[in-house]
Amino acid sequence: MAHVTRIKAGDKKSLEEPNKSSTSKNVKKAVKIAKDVVKEEKKAIKKAKKAEKAKKPMSMPVRIITAPFRYIKNSWIEIRQVRWPNRKATWGLVFAIFVYSAFFIVLVMLLDALFNFIFSKILG
């Protein structure tokens, strides 16, 4: 890894030779970090290979027998991920449903009365 020296206009110190000991320390640190990263990547690759080997396709009868259990397990996982509303939000939503329902009940009653009146005038 090459050492880069930045020189500013009028900076006489930067023209001098950079400190060799700090450069070698930085290089050693970078090499150590790179080795650690490579080790972690190798571990991850080994884990992925083990997981790949562990997953064997199930035979058809076993898949049919275990299907309900897998469905329940996956459903439980999904339910645990749901963010349920608190009590205040729940009551707010219930109130909104009641208002919405009442509005449409009144609307249907008014339309029924209007059509009843129109048909009674036409037929009567």
Stockholm file with secondary structure:
# STOCKHOLM 1.0

chainA/1-124         MAHVTRIKAGDKKSLEEPNKSSTSKNVKKAVKIAKDVVKEEKKAIKKAKKAEKAKKPMSMPVRIITAPFRYIKNSWIEIRQVRWPNRKATWGLVFAIFVYSAFFIVLVMLLDALFNFIFSKILG
#=GR chainA/1-124 SS CCCCCCCCTTCSGGGSCCCHHHHHHHHHHHHHHHHHHHHHHHHHHHHHHHHHHHCCCCCHHHHHHHHHHHHHHHHHHHHHHCCCCCHHHHHHHHHHHHHHHHHHHHHHHHHHHHHHHHHHHHHC
#=GC SS_cons         CCCCCCCCTTCSGGGSCCCHHHHHHHHHHHHHHHHHHHHHHHHHHHHHHHHHHHCCCCCHHHHHHHHHHHHHHHHHHHHHHCCCCCHHHHHHHHHHHHHHHHHHHHHHHHHHHHHHHHHHHHHC
//
